[in-house]
Amino acid sequence: MKKVELHLHLEGAAPPGFIRGLAGQKRVDLPPIFDRQGNYSYTDFRDFLRVYEAATSVITTPDDYAHLVECVLAECGENGAIHVELFVSPEFCGGADPIAWRDYLAAMSDAGDRMRAQGIDSRAIVTPIRHFGPERAKRSAICAAETAGSWVTGLGMGGDESFGSARDFAWSFDCAREAGLGLTCHAGEFAGPDSIRDALSLGVSRIGHGVRAVEDPALMRELAQSNITLECCPGSNIALGIYPDWQAHPIARLADAGVRVTISTDDPPFFHTDLRQEYQRLADVFGWTEADFGRMNLWAVEAAFCDDDTRNRLRKELT
C-alpha cells in the first residue's frame, strides 16, 4: 500500500553498500562496523553511536548528499512511500555556515526534484543537534529560516534528550516559526513524559517518537485533544532496547487512547528494518488492517510539512 513517512534521518538511512562504496572511492579505511553479511553491526546503544558516526563520516560533500538523497528515496519508493520527510542537519553540511549550507541544499533539493519526477515526493526538516547546545542550534535555525521554501519546510530538533530542557531552544523554534516552517521535536524516546511536555512548550505540532506518553494518561489525553501527531518508529525503539519486543511496544495503546500515531523507520539499515517490514510486524502483532494503516497515513498527510496542493494530492492518492 502507499505510505507517508514523517521521520527518517537522511544520514541514518544510508545503506551499508552506499557507505562501503563511498569509503572505497575516497580510500577511507572504516573501522569494524559491518557483520559478515555486510550489515551494520553493534552491541548496545553506545556502540550504535560509534557505528553510526563512523559510517556517516564519509558523507562529506554536496555531491555525496545528493547521491544519498536519490539512494534513500529510491529505497523508500520500493517500500511504497509516496511522501518522505528527511531530517537533515546543517551541522553536517558545511558546519552550519549559511553559505555552505546553500550549496549542500541546492544539491539535495535538485536530487529531490529528480526523485519527485519518479513519483517519490520529499521534504527536508532542518535539524539542530540538541547536545551541541542552544547557541549552535541558532545557527541551524537561521539556515532553515533563510532557505525556507519548496524543499525546506520544517525544523525538528534531534540529539540527546537528556541534554538540558527543550525550552532552552525556544529562540531557534521561534525563528523557524516566523519563517513559516513546521515544527517537530524528538522527545519521549529515552526520556520520560516530561520531555514531551517540554517539547510541546515550543509550539510543535508533531513529536518525534513520543511513545513514553503512554506512561502518563493525562498527557495522552492532551495529545489526543490537541491533535498532536507522534512520529512513531517501533523497530528503532525495539532495536535500541527501549521495549523488549513488538508486543510490548505502546503504539497500539496510544492509538486506542485517541493519539494520532504514524509509522516511520528512523535509521532503517542500522535497525535491520524497512517501512514494509514495520507495517507487516504491526499487522502480525496487533491485527491491524489496511483500513487501520490507511487512517494513520491520512493522519500523516494532515501532519506533513507541505503545501496545500501537495496535501490534497496525497489525500487523493491514499483514498
N, C-alpha and C positions, 0 to 999 in steps of 0.2 A: 504494500500500500504506500501511497505518497505520504511523506513525512516532513515536518518542520523541526529543525534542531536549533535551539537557542543558546547552547552552552558548549562551545568547542574551542579549546586553546589551539591556536594555529601551530606553534612550535610543538606542542604536545601531541598533535595529530600526525607528525611526520613519521611515515612508515620506516621500519628499520632499513629496508633496502634503499630508500632515499638517502638516509644518513650515511650508510656504507658507501654509496656511490659518490656522494659529495666529499666524504673524507678521502676517498681514493683520488678524486680529481685534484684535491688540494694537498695530497700527500701528507695527510694528518694521521698519525697513529693513535687510534682511540684506545682508551683503557678497556678492560674486560666489562662489557655491558650487554653482551648477547649470549644466549644459550646455544646449544649445539644445533638447534633448528633455525637459528638466526633471529629469534625473537628477543626483545628486551628482557633482561633478567635482573631481578633484585630480591633482597631478602626481607626488608622491612621498609618503613616509611623513610627513614634516614637514608637508606641505600637507594630507595626510589629517587630521592632528590639528587643523589650522586649520579645515577644513571641518566636522569633527565638532563642535568646540567652538562654532562659530558656529551650526550647525543646532540643537544641543540647548540653546542658551542661552535659547530662547523657551519651553522646557518648565519652568514655574516653580511652578505651584500644584497642590494636591491634585487639583482637577478636571482639570487638564491631564494629570496622571499617570493618573488613572482612564480618561480617554478614550484615552490612549495604550495602556494595557493592553488595552482592548477592541479597538482597531485592530490591534495587533500579534498578539494571539491569533486574531483573525478571519483574518488572512493566514496564520498558522501552520496553522489548520484547513483552509484552502483547499489547502495543500500536504500534507495528510494527517496532520498531527501530532495526536496524542490526549493527549499529556502534554508540557508545556514547562516548563523551569526557567529563570527570568529572573534575571539579575544586576541588582541594584538597590542603589545606594549611598545611605545616609542623608546623606552629604556634600551631595548634590544635592537632598535632600528635607528642607529646613529646617536645613541646616548641621550635621547630626548632633546636633541638640538632641533629646533623648528625647521631649519633649512634642510638638514639631513633627513629629517622625518618626511618632508615633502618628496624627496627623491625616492625613498622606500615606498611611500604611499602611492606615488604615481605608478610604480612598477606593479604593486599588488592590486591596485584598482583596475589597471589595464588587464591583468590576469583574470580578475573577477568578471570584467566585461566579456572576455573571451568565453569564459565558462557559462555566463548567462545566456550567450547565444546557443549553448548546448542544452539549455533548459534547467541549469542549476543556479539559482539566484543566491546572492550572498550580501552581507553587510559586515562592517567592522565595528567592534566595540573596543574603543581605546582603553587600555588597562594600566592604571598606576599600580605599582607594587607596594603593598601595604607596609612590609617590613623595611622598605627603603626610607620610610618616614614621610610626614606631611609636606615638607618643603620640596622634596624631589617629586612628590605627587603633583604639585602645582605645575611643574614643567610638562608632565604628560597631559594634564588638563588643558594647558594652553595650546599644546599641539593639537588636541582634539577640537578645541573651540575654533582655532584658526583654520582647520581643514574640514569642518562640519559640512556635510553636503550629501552627494548621492551615495557614496560608499561608507563614509564615516557617519554613523547615525546614533552612537551610544557611548557612554562612559561606564566602566564597571570595574571596581577595584578588586584585585586578586591578592595573593600572598598570604602570609602568616596571620591567621585570625586572632592569634593571642597578642599581637603587637598593638599596644595602645587601645584607643577607642575609635570606632568609626567616626565619631563626632569630630575627632582631630582633623579630619579630612574635609570638613564642611566647605572650605573655600574652593577646593577643587570641584566638588559637586555643584556648588552654586555657579561657578564659572561655566561648567558644561550645560547646566540648565538654561542659563542666559543665552547660550548659543543654540538652544533648541534641540539638544541631544537627549535621548532617552537615558534613564539611569537604572543601573543594577549594581549589586554588591555581593561578593562572596560573604556568606555568614551561615551559622548553624550547620557547619560541616563537622569540624573538630570541636569548635567552641559551642557552648550551650545556647539556650533560647535568648539569653540577654544579648548575645551578639546580634541576633536578628532584630531585636528592638533598637539597638544602636544603629543598625543599617537603615531601618525604617525612618529614623530621625533625619536622614539625609534626603528624604523625599523620593525614594526609589519606588518604581512600580513593579520591580522584579527582585527576587533574591536568588543568588547563585547557591545551589544546594538547598539550604534551609530546612533539611529533613529533621533536625533536632527540635523543631517547633512542636513535634509530636509529644514532647515531654511537658508541654505547657498548654492545657486546654483553653485557657483564656487567650493565649497568643494565637492558637489555631482559629478561634472564633474571630479574632481581629483580622487575621489574614483572609479568612473567607468573606467577611463582611466588606472588606476594603478591596476585594478582587486583586490582591497581590498574587503574582504568579511565581511559583517556585520552579527553578531550572534544575530538576532532579537528575542525578547521574547515578543510578543504582549500582551498576557494575563497578564504577570507580569507588563508591563507598565500601563495597564488599572487598574489593581487591586491596584496599588500604586498611582493612580491619576495623572500620567504624561499626560494621554489622557483620556477624559471623557467616550469614548465608542469605539467600534470596527470601526465604520465608520470614526472616527477622526484619527485613527492610520495611520501614514505615510508610512507603509511598502509598500503599492501599489504605492505610488508616488515615492518612492525610486527605486523600481523595474522598473517603467516606465521611469525613468531617466537613466537607464542602470547600476544601482548599483547592485552588487551581494548580494542578501539577502538570508538568511537561516532562518529556523524556529526552535526555541528551547523553553524550558519551564522555565528555570532559577531555581525556587524553587517551583515546581508544587503543592505540597499539601498545601503550605501556600497561594497559589493563587486560590485554588479550581479548578485546571485545570489538563490536561494531554496532551500528544502530539496529540492524536487522536482528542481531542476537539479543540485544536488550529487549526488544519487543517480544521475541519468542519466549525468553525466560519469564517475563512478566505474565504472558499469556498462560504459560505452563503452571506457574506458581499460584497466581491469583484468579485464573479463569477469565481474564479479560478478553473481550471480543473485539472484532473490528469496530463495532459501534463505540466501545469504550475508548479505544485508541483514536478514533475519529474525533470524539469530543475533546480529547486532550490536544490534538493537533489544531483544532479550531481555537482552543484557549491560547495555544502558542501563537497563532496568527494574530489574535487580539492583542497579545503582549509584545509582538515583534516590533523592533525599532525600524519601521519602514514607512513609506508614504502611503496615502490612502489608495492610490491606484494599484500599487503592489499588493496591499492588503486585500482589496476587492478581488484581484486576480487570483490570489492564493485561496481565498474562500471558494471561488468557483472551481478551482482545480481539486479541492478537497471534498466537494459535495456533489 
